[in-house]
């Protein structure tokens, strides 16, 4: 038995100043998608995502990430 990670996760930049309530920066954000393996898939542990930023009210892609979440570099 094992745990098969799947779904998407939102990554947000948060500022902490002392013990006050944290402030979320809406300018930059990231989304990471984890894909379930399935019974016959060869792409086990695959994930991808992108980091975006806000430019004059329009969300633009800064860069894309991809790979396998269990790899080491």
MMTF fields as JSON, N, C-alpha, C and O atoms, coordinates in Angstrom:
{
  "mmtfVersion": "1.0.0",
  "mmtfProducer": "UNKNOWN",
  "numBonds": 291,
  "numAtoms": 292,
  "numGroups": 73,
  "numChains": 1,
  "numModels": 1,
  "chainsPerModel": [1],
  "groupsPerChain": [73],
  "chainIdList": ["A"],
  "bondAtomList": [4, 2, 8, 6, 12, 10, 16, 14, 20, 18, 24, 22, 28, 26, 32, 30, 36, 34, 40, 38, 44, 42, 48, 46, 52, 50, 56, 54, 60, 58, 64, 62, 68, 66, 72, 70, 76, 74, 80, 78, 84, 82, 88, 86, 92, 90, 96, 94, 100, 98, 104, 102, 108, 106, 112, 110, 116, 114, 120, 118, 124, 122, 128, 126, 132, 130, 136, 134, 140, 138, 144, 142, 148, 146, 152, 150, 156, 154, 160, 158, 164, 162, 168, 166, 172, 170, 176, 174, 180, 178, 184, 182, 188, 186, 192, 190, 196, 194, 200, 198, 204, 202, 208, 206, 212, 210, 216, 214, 220, 218, 224, 222, 228, 226, 232, 230, 236, 234, 240, 238, 244, 242, 248, 246, 252, 250, 256, 254, 260, 258, 264, 262, 268, 266, 272, 270, 276, 274, 280, 278, 284, 282, 288, 286],
  "bondOrderList": [1, 1, 1, 1, 1, 1, 1, 1, 1, 1, 1, 1, 1, 1, 1, 1, 1, 1, 1, 1, 1, 1, 1, 1, 1, 1, 1, 1, 1, 1, 1, 1, 1, 1, 1, 1, 1, 1, 1, 1, 1, 1, 1, 1, 1, 1, 1, 1, 1, 1, 1, 1, 1, 1, 1, 1, 1, 1, 1, 1, 1, 1, 1, 1, 1, 1, 1, 1, 1, 1, 1, 1],
  "groupList": [{"groupName": "UNK", "atomNameList": ["N", "CA", "C", "O"], "elementList": ["N", "C", "C", "O"], "formalChargeList": [0, 0, 0, 0], "bondAtomList": [1, 0, 2, 1, 3, 2], "bondOrderList": [1, 1, 2], "singleLetterCode": "X", "chemCompType": "L-PEPTIDE LINKING"}],
  "groupTypeList": [0, 0, 0, 0, 0, 0, 0, 0, 0, 0, 0, 0, 0, 0, 0, 0, 0, 0, 0, 0, 0, 0, 0, 0, 0, 0, 0, 0, 0, 0, 0, 0, 0, 0, 0, 0, 0, 0, 0, 0, 0, 0, 0, 0, 0, 0, 0, 0, 0, 0, 0, 0, 0, 0, 0, 0, 0, 0, 0, 0, 0, 0, 0, 0, 0, 0, 0, 0, 0, 0, 0, 0, 0],
  "groupIdList": [1, 2, 3, 4, 5, 6, 7, 8, 9, 10, 11, 12, 13, 14, 15, 16, 17, 18, 19, 20, 21, 22, 23, 24, 25, 26, 27, 28, 29, 30, 31, 32, 33, 34, 35, 36, 37, 38, 39, 40, 41, 42, 43, 44, 45, 46, 47, 48, 49, 50, 51, 52, 53, 54, 55, 56, 57, 58, 59, 60, 61, 62, 63, 64, 65, 66, 67, 68, 69, 70, 71, 72, 73],
  "secStructList": [7, 7, 7, 7, 7, 7, 3, 3, 3, 3, 3, 3, 3, 3, 3, 7, 7, 6, 6, 1, 7, 7, 3, 3, 3, 3, 3, 3, 3, 3, 3, 3, 3, 3, 7, 7, 7, 7, 1, 1, 7, 1, 7, 6, 6, 3, 3, 3, 3, 3, 3, 3, 3, 3, 3, 6, 6, 3, 3, 3, 3, 3, 3, 3, 3, 3, 3, 3, 6, 6, 7, 7, 7],
  "xCoordList": [0.835, 0.0, 0.881, 1.965, 0.418, 1.13, 0.113, -1.057, 0.558, -0.301, -0.013, 1.14, -1.047, -0.906, -1.335, -2.519, -0.382, -0.659, -1.322, -0.859, -2.401, -3.075, -3.826, -4.222, -4.018, -4.738, -3.85, -2.721, -4.369, -3.559, -3.428, -4.303, -2.328, -2.027, -1.686, -0.925, -2.252, -1.96, -0.818, -0.827, 0.164, 1.307, 1.234, 1.203, 1.207, 1.076, 2.187, 2.628, 2.625, 3.642, 2.937, 1.96, 3.44, 2.821, 3.874, 5.0, 3.497, 4.382, 3.935, 2.75, 4.884, 4.593, 5.341, 6.543, 4.635, 5.267, 4.957, 3.858, 5.917, 5.68, 4.657, 4.713, 3.722, 2.683, 1.336, 0.304, 1.339, 0.098, -0.381, 0.316, -1.573, -2.134, -1.301, -0.936, -0.985, -0.176, -0.902, -2.129, -0.121, -0.663, -0.3, 0.873, -1.306, -1.071, -0.813, -1.593, 0.288, 0.65, -0.054, 0.24, -0.979, -1.737, -0.965, -1.412, 0.187, 0.975, 1.549, 1.474, 2.12, 2.765, 2.051, 1.675, 1.867, 1.292, 1.733, 2.169, 1.616, 1.987, 0.93, 0.204, 0.848, -0.052, 0.765, 1.449, 0.692, 1.385, 0.327, -0.52, 0.379, -0.551, 0.179, 1.234, -0.385, 0.145, -0.788, -2.002, -0.229, -1.017, -0.997, 0.052, -2.16, -2.256, -1.698, -1.817, -1.105, -0.439, -1.425, -1.245, -2.43, -3.327, -2.713, -1.609, -3.421, -2.957, -1.887, -0.967, -1.984, -1.073, -0.225, 0.384, -0.174, 0.564, 2.062, 2.468, 2.869, 4.315, 4.829, 6.026, 3.934, 4.338, 4.015, 3.276, 4.561, 4.327, 5.02, 6.099, 4.41, 4.958, 5.141, 5.955, 4.41, 4.574, 3.871, 2.8, 4.495, 3.889, 4.323, 5.363, 3.512, 3.88, 3.166, 2.285, 3.549, 2.927, 3.479, 4.293, 3.017, 3.504, 3.449, 2.636, 4.323, 4.361, 3.943, 4.472, 2.984, 2.46, 2.615, 2.791, 2.546, 2.593, 1.574, 1.133, 1.209, 0.219, 0.929, 1.756, 0.605, 1.207, 0.104, -0.527, -0.124, -1.157, -2.533, -3.269, -2.871, -4.176, -4.286, -5.338, -3.227, -3.236, -2.269, -1.11, -2.741, -1.884, -1.024, -1.54, 0.311, 1.262, 2.094, 2.351, 2.514, 3.297, 4.765, 5.357, 5.351, 6.773, 7.616, 8.583, 7.257, 7.938, 7.1, 6.149, 7.471, 6.77, 7.705, 8.905, 7.155, 7.953, 7.329, 6.119, 8.155, 7.654, 8.685, 9.855, 8.246, 9.148, 8.412, 7.211, 9.157, 8.608, 8.884, 10.005, 7.845, 7.986, 8.874, 9.227, 9.258, 10.14, 11.578, 12.4, 11.907, 13.281, 14.149, 13.653, 15.437, 16.399, 17.363, 17.648, 17.859, 18.771, 20.145, 21.067],
  "yCoordList": [-1.185, 0.0, 1.251, 1.256, 2.282, 3.555, 4.671, 4.417, 5.881, 7.036, 7.599, 7.869, 7.773, 8.337, 9.807, 10.107, 10.703, 12.133, 12.598, 12.263, 13.367, 13.885, 15.161, 15.389, 15.989, 17.239, 18.432, 18.282, 19.631, 20.822, 21.6, 21.553, 22.303, 23.079, 24.502, 24.728, 25.453, 26.866, 27.28, 26.979, 27.969, 28.467, 29.985, 30.595, 30.598, 32.048, 32.626, 32.012, 33.814, 34.527, 35.239, 35.958, 35.034, 35.614, 36.399, 35.936, 37.593, 38.422, 38.362, 38.509, 38.148, 38.162, 39.334, 39.495, 40.131, 41.241, 41.075, 41.398, 40.575, 40.337, 39.233, 38.209, 39.441, 38.451, 38.889, 38.318, 39.896, 40.342, 39.322, 38.364, 39.557, 38.669, 38.738, 39.835, 37.598, 37.616, 38.289, 38.247, 38.911, 39.583, 38.751, 38.453, 38.371, 37.578, 38.518, 39.436, 38.284, 39.083, 38.502, 37.378, 39.259, 38.786, 38.954, 38.483, 39.62, 39.865, 38.576, 38.349, 37.733, 36.502, 35.305, 35.316, 34.268, 33.04, 31.87, 32.041, 30.692, 29.488, 28.415, 28.398, 27.536, 26.39, 25.16, 25.149, 24.124, 22.871, 21.779, 21.628, 21.021, 19.917, 18.596, 18.366, 17.735, 16.391, 15.408, 15.461, 14.513, 13.574, 12.194, 11.707, 11.576, 10.22, 9.227, 9.422, 8.188, 7.226, 6.373, 6.219, 5.826, 4.906, 3.513, 3.297, 2.579, 1.188, 0.917, 0.14, 1.531, 1.181, 2.357, 2.283, 3.424, 4.614, 4.452, 3.868, 4.97, 4.944, 6.241, 6.383, 7.177, 8.481, 8.612, 9.511, 7.731, 7.788, 9.007, 9.395, 9.596, 10.712, 11.993, 12.837, 12.158, 13.325, 14.547, 14.44, 15.696, 16.963, 18.058, 17.95, 19.113, 20.287, 21.492, 21.353, 22.645, 23.855, 25.086, 25.003, 26.233, 27.49, 28.569, 28.52, 29.528, 30.695, 31.884, 32.097, 32.662, 33.807, 35.081, 35.037, 36.204, 37.502, 38.427, 38.191, 39.466, 40.416, 41.614, 42.251, 41.925, 43.05, 43.935, 43.588, 45.066, 46.026, 45.369, 45.603, 44.546, 43.894, 42.623, 41.983, 42.235, 41.021, 40.01, 40.336, 38.783, 37.743, 37.145, 36.676, 37.163, 36.636, 35.526, 35.514, 34.589, 33.453, 33.842, 34.339, 33.618, 33.901, 32.707, 32.869, 31.527, 30.316, 29.091, 29.158, 27.972, 26.698, 25.713, 25.698, 24.892, 23.855, 22.495, 22.395, 21.455, 20.12, 19.099, 19.426, 17.874, 16.809, 15.755, 15.542, 15.1, 14.068, 14.471, 14.843, 14.393, 14.905, 14.049, 14.479, 12.858, 12.025, 12.013, 11.271, 12.82, 12.914, 13.749, 14.623, 13.478, 14.311, 14.908, 14.307, 16.069, 16.749, 16.837, 17.377],
  "zCoordList": [0.0, 0.0, 0.0, 0.583, -0.641, -0.683, -0.864, -1.154, -0.695, -0.903, -2.289, -2.625, -3.083, -4.421, -4.356, -4.203, -4.471, -4.376, -5.667, -6.757, -5.554, -6.731, -6.407, -5.264, -7.417, -7.237, -7.521, -7.99, -7.233, -7.455, -6.145, -5.281, -6.028, -4.84, -5.242, -6.183, -4.527, -4.751, -3.837, -2.643, -4.402, -3.644, -3.664, -4.733, -2.48, -2.397, -1.534, -0.563, -1.908, -1.137, 0.015, -0.197, 1.242, 2.424, 3.189, 3.372, 3.636, 4.452, 5.906, 6.204, 6.808, 8.237, 8.857, 8.649, 9.601, 10.303, 11.787, 12.239, 12.527, 13.944, 14.12, 13.438, 15.036, 15.279, 14.732, 15.084, 13.876, 13.264, 12.236, 11.904, 11.754, 10.735, 9.459, 9.036, 8.828, 7.602, 6.441, 6.349, 5.556, 4.378, 3.151, 2.932, 2.344, 1.133, -0.032, -0.285, -0.74, -1.908, -3.134, -3.543, -3.719, -4.881, -6.187, -7.233, -6.138, -7.35, -7.929, -9.136, -7.073, -7.536, -6.931, -5.759, -7.751, -7.239, -8.09, -9.229, -7.535, -8.255, -8.086, -7.093, -9.044, -8.98, -9.355, -10.379, -8.52, -8.791, -8.911, -8.031, -10.0, -10.256, -10.061, -10.653, -9.231, -9.02, -9.706, -9.51, -10.51, -11.296, -10.653, -10.231, -10.584, -10.047, -11.062, -12.272, -10.562, -11.425, -12.216, -13.424, -11.608, -12.305, -12.359, -11.86, -12.96, -12.972, -14.029, -13.778, -15.189, -16.282, -16.752, -17.819, -15.99, -16.399, -16.142, -15.137, -17.051, -16.883, -16.271, -16.021, -16.033, -15.526, -14.04, -13.639, -13.238, -11.797, -11.202, -11.65, -10.213, -9.44, -10.256, -9.882, -11.353, -12.221, -11.625, -11.026, -11.802, -11.384, -12.354, -13.005, -12.442, -13.219, -12.626, -11.778, -13.073, -12.553, -13.235, -14.156, -12.76, -13.314, -12.243, -11.32, -12.393, -11.521, -12.366, -13.457, -11.857, -12.598, -11.777, -10.56, -12.46, -11.795, -12.443, -13.568, -11.734, -12.204, -12.819, -12.167, -14.086, -14.792, -15.356, -16.355, -14.724, -15.147, -15.255, -16.214, -14.264, -14.227, -15.039, -15.033, -15.741, -16.56, -15.951, -15.691, -15.722, -15.159, -16.263, -17.278, -16.058, -17.042, -16.43, -15.227, -17.281, -16.824, -16.705, -17.663, -15.537, -15.323, -15.762, -16.506, -15.311, -15.76, -15.432, -14.652, -16.042, -15.883, -15.209, -15.482, -14.328, -13.679, -14.0, -14.203, -14.045, -14.318, -13.869, -13.671, -13.713, -13.311, -12.51, -12.679, -11.634, -10.763, -9.313, -8.968, -8.465, -7.105, -6.238, -5.14, -6.666, -5.86, -6.353, -5.816, -7.369, -7.875, -6.95, -6.24, -6.961, -6.245, -7.242, -8.278, -6.939, -7.856, -7.231, -7.842]
}
